[in-house]
Structure formats: structure tokens, C-alpha cells
Amino acid sequence: MPAPSIFNCHITFRVNNKTRIAFNRKALKYGVPSDVLRELVQAFLDDRLVIQPDPKKESLYVTRIEN
């Protein structure tokens, strides 16, 4: 994904160290981890990313009704 000229915001979330290490190792096969995260966010916004719910975490995928 080409980098825009200005990145002026952050998205922050926490994961455990084991997850971070595994993600960074896998992401390095495609670029730097931040570029992979940017692509994931953009793919989600473009409806190119489909998240298959984990049955153990069903409550995270409750359909929200917009006002």
C-alpha cells in the first residue's frame, strides 16, 4: 500500500507479548508491521476483509442497530 504523505493519527490497542512477536514475524514477510496493519485497516474499510467470528467470542460480534 503506498504511504500517504501525512500520517497524523494513531490507532492503539494492546496484545500480549506472544501475539506481538508472532504478528511481527509474520508481517515481516510482507513488509514492516505498521504497513501490514495499515493495509488491514484499509481492507476492512473497503470491505475486502471478512472476519469470521470465533464461537468462543460471539459477544464481540453482536449486530448493532444504528439510530
Stockholm file with secondary structure:
# STOCKHOLM 1.0

chainA/1-67         MPAPSIFNCHITFRVNNKTRIAFNRKALKYGVPSDVLRELVQAFLDDRLVIQPDPKKESLYVTRIEN
#=GR chainA/1-67 SS CCCCSCCCCCCCCCCCHHHHHHHHHHHTTTSCHHHHHHHHHHHHHTTCCCCCCCGGGGGGGCCCCCC
#=GC SS_cons        CCCCSCCCCCCCCCCCHHHHHHHHHHHTTTSCHHHHHHHHHHHHHTTCCCCCCCGGGGGGGCCCCCC
//
